[in-house]
Amino acid sequence: MKNKISGNKDEFTSVHLHLELKDEFLTEYQRRMLKRYGESSTGEAICRDILIPSDMPLHNLHYAIQKLYGWQNSHLRRFLLPEEVYQKLTGGTVKGWANLVGTLFQPPSESEEDIFWDDDYEKGSANAWLKKKYVGPYFYGGELEHPKIAQKDVQQLMDEFKMIDVKEPFQDFMARAEQDGDREIKTLRQAPLIELTLEEMNSSFIIEGGTESLLERLEVSKVLADKDEELDEKRLFPVTKELIYNYDFGDNWTIIITKERDCGDLLKSGLVSHEEIDDANEIVLNEHRPVCIHKDGVSLLDDVGGLSGFADFLGSVYESDDKEERNELRAWAKSLGWSEKKTANKRIL
């Protein structure tokens, strides 16, 4: 099933997104390496500013992010809301979450096969393949994210667990085990799944994909409000002023995405010119594709251990006394697509 999401250029506008990759646990040494060799102005983040077509879905933004940061689309990912927004929308209850499945959240059975419905790379240039994925017009070709199918899926889960053994929270079990040595998790009561809190459900059994992942067919600009926009509690969309992109759950790369009202701050600081903004807007509207207008920090690579690992990698590549180690690290990084070559902003995507 392939449903068209977007049409001609009269149906979309240009939207400014700011992407900030951070790790709050960086050491002083790692911050120094990111600033010295990673071209991070603060030593604390790797940032990108892009203009996207307003009809771009989260699914296609994922591919753009991969290209923007130099990754190879080789791990799982998800889009999430900030925890306080998630809790407010769901009320912290299974019923609150279930009501939003198919409208905002992925259904419990959404499989990798469905999420990666167009992940069809076989050979050739990975960059050229990625580009096809983030250039419009945009389609959704999966199955389970259609509202009726998603709601049917979550209803099947509720029907399967009409009564469930509600277990104590894991942290309570650990505290009790430390105190009295009891190694058995307690069953607190029996209740229908639909009547539980999300915490009670997560303590009692595991939904493999979790409950927090957003539908990737949703348009970015409809999910996100800009920083100065008031959220209207009487309507669902937009739902948040911050969107979280989480890639490679082992390395745990985490990007905070915000929507800017315009490019005023970049212009005021002299980081971009009016001509660059005009050119980027032309590309977005005429070629139906995103454009990077500013970057702060070099390209990254997969399997390096997150931002802290990347900072350590930079330190070894540029400051290690062991020439053989430096050469081996460079060769390994290049095999994963990493390059020290400078690329003009508008040519990144």
N, C-alpha and C positions, 0 to 999 in steps of 0.2 A: 504494500500500500504506500503510494507516494503522493503526499498532499502538498500542493504548492502553498508556500507561506507568503511569498512576496511577488510583486509584479514589476511594472515599469517605474522609471525614476520619479514620476509624479507622485508616487505613493510613499516615498521615503525622503527623509532629510538627513543631514549630517549631525552626528552626536559625538561630543568630546568625552572620552573616558580617561581616567588616570588610574594606572595600575602600579601598585607598590608591593614589592616582595621584601619581606622583613623576617628577621629571626631575633626575638627579644633576648636570646641567651648567648649572643655573640660575645667572645672575649675581647679584651682591648687589642690583643695581637690580631685577631681576625678582622676587627673593624679597621685596623691600620692597613692590613693587606688589601681589603676591599677598596679603601681610599687610594692607596698607593698604586695598585696594579689593576684593580677592578673598575677604575674610573667612576666610582661612586662618590658623589660630592660630599656626602655625610659619613661614608663608611658604614652606614647602618641599613641601607636599602638599595635595591636595583629597581629602577622605575621606568615606566614607559607611558607616554601620552599618545593617544591615537584618536583619530576620527573614524567612526564607523557608520554604515548605513543604519538608519533608525529601525529598520525591519530585520536586523541581524539577530538570529536566535542564539541562545547560550551555546547550543551544540556547535555552531560555526565559529563563535568567539573562541571556543576551546582550541580549534586549529590555529587561529590567529595568534593566540597566546603561545602556543608551541613554537611558532616561527619567531615571534618577538623575543623569546627568551633563549632560543637555541636548543630546545629539547627535541626529541625524536618521536614523540607520541608512542612511547614504548611502555607506559604504565597506566594504571587506573587513575581516574580523576573524578571530581564531583564539584558541583556548585552548591554552596550553602548560604543560609542566612546567618547573621550574627545570633548568638544563643538567645539574647534577650528578645529579639524579634521573633525567633522561632517559638519560644515559650509563650509569648503574648498571643500569637496567632492561633496556636493549638490549645492554649489554656493549660498546657502540660498534660493533656489527656489523650488517650487513644482515640476517643470519639472525635475530639477536635482535630487531630491529625487525619483520621480516616475521612472526615468530611472534606478535607482539602486535597486528598489524593486525586490526581487527574486534573485538578485545577491549578495546583501549585507544586505538590510533591509527587515524586515517582511512586508507582505502585510497589507493593512489597515483593512481587515476583519479577520485577524488571531485571532481566538477565544481561550479562555482558553482550550476548548476541544481539539483543535489542538495542542496547545503548550504542554499540559499535556497528549499527546497521550499514554504515557506509565506509567502514574501515577496510578498504579494499586494496591497499597498497601491495604490489607484488614486486616490481622492479623499476629501475630508472631513477630519476631525480626525486628524492623525498621532498625537497623544497617545492618543486613544481607540483607534486601531488598535493601537498598541504595547501598551496595557493588555490587550487581548484575547490578546496573545501570551504574557504572563507570568502570566496567571490560569489556574489548573487547571480541570478535569483536563487532564493533559498527554498529548500524542500524538507519535509519530514517524511522519512521512509520507514520508520519503525512501526511497531504495532501497539505496544502496551501503553504508550503515553496518550493515546486518544481517550478523552474523558470517560466515555461509556465503558470502554474496555478496562481502563484503570479502576473505575468504581466497581466493576464486576469482580476484578481481581482482589480488591481489598475486602469485598463482601464475602468472598470465598474463604479468606483468612478468618473473618469473624465467625462464619458458620462452622469452620473447622475447630475453633476454640471457644465453643459456647460456654464451657467451664474450664478453668485453668487453675493449677496450683500456683498461688502467688508466693514467690520466694522473698526472703529478706534481702535488702540491698547488700551488694557485695562488701561495701565498706563497713556495714554493720557486722557482717559475718567475720571479716578480718579482725575487727576490734574485739569481738567476742572470742574468737579463736585464740587471740593473743592473751586474753585475760584468763579464760578457763580451759583452753586446750581443746575445746569442742571443734572437730573438723567437719561437721555435717551442717550444710546450709538448711536453715529452718523453713518449713512451709508455714506461712502465716494464716492463710485462709484459701478458700476456693471462691472464684467469682468469674463471670463472663469476661472475656477479653475486652469487650467494648466498654466495660465499666471501670477499667483500670486507668491509673495514671501512666504516662510514658515511662516514668522511672520504674514503676512496678512491672510493666511489660518487659523492659530491658533487663530487669533483674531475674525474670522468670524464664525467658527464652530469647533466642537470638534471631532477628531478621537479618539475613546475611548482608544485604545492602544498606541496612539502617533505615531510618525513617526521615532523615533530614535532607536527602538529596532532592534538588529542584528538578522539575521537568526541563529537559534540554530543548524542547520545542518552543519554549517561551522566549519572546523577544526581550533582549537586554533592556531596551529603553522603556519597556512597560513594567519590568520588575523594579528598576532603579529610579528613584527620585533624585533630582540634583540636590546639592548640599543646602541650598536656600529654600527648597520647596517644602511646604507643609504637607504631611501625610494625612489624608482624609480617612478617618476610622470607619466611615460609612461605606467605603468601597475598598475592594481588596487591592487593586493595583493603582499606583506602584506600592510595593510593600516595604521597601527598605532604602536607606541612604548608603548602605554599604553591602557589597556582594563579595562573598569569599570563594576563591577558586583554590581548590586543594588538589595537588598533583603528586603522584607517587607516594603512597601512604607509608612507605618505608622511609624515604628521604624527607617526606612531609613538607614539600614546598607549599607555601601558603601566600597567596596574593590577595590583597584587599583592593577591590575595584570600586571606584566612585565615579559619579557622573557630574561633569562640570557644566554650568549654565552656558559658558562660552570659553574662549581662549584668552580672556582678558589678563589673567595672572601671568601666563607665559609671555604674552606681548609686553606687559608692564616690566617684567624682569629682563627683557631682551633676549630670552631664550629662543624665541621664534620671531619671524618678521610677518608683517601683513601679507606680503607676497607669498610666503611659504604657506600660510593659512589658506589664502585664496586658491593656490595651486592644489593643495590637499583637498579642499572642498570640491573642486572641479573633478578630481579623480574619484572621490567617493560617489558623487552624483552621476557622473557620466560612465564610470566603469563598474559601479556597484561593488566596490571593494573598500576595505579599511586602509588607512594610511597612518604610518607612524610620523608624528610631528616633532617629537622630542624623546630622547632617551638619556637616562642617567645610569651608567653602568654597562659593562661589557656583556657579551653573550655568555650563557652558562652551558652546562652539559649534564646529561643524565648520569645516574649512578655514582655521584661524587660525594654523597652524604649531606645533601641539603646545602643551605647557604653557608653554614659554618664549615662544612667539608670543602666547599668551593673556595672559601677564603684560605683554608689550609693548603689546598691545591695550588693556589696562586703563590703562596709563600714558598712552597717547594719548587715550583717551576722557575721562579725568578730569583730566589735567594739561597737555594740549597748549594752547598759546597760540592756536592756530588754531581758531577757532570753527567755521569751515566744515568742517575736517577732523573735528572731534569729531562734528558732526551727520551727516556722511557715514558715518563709522564706525558710529554708532549705528543708522542706517537699514539699513546692510548687515548688521549683526549681527542686527537684528530680523527681517530677511528670512530669516535662517537659524534663526529660532525663539528667539533669545536674548532674555531678559527680565531687567530689574533688579528685577522684582516679587518680594517675599518670599513664600515658600510654606511653610506649616506642614509639619513633617516627615512626618506621617502622610498628608498629601495629595499628596506628591510622586509616589507610585506609585498 
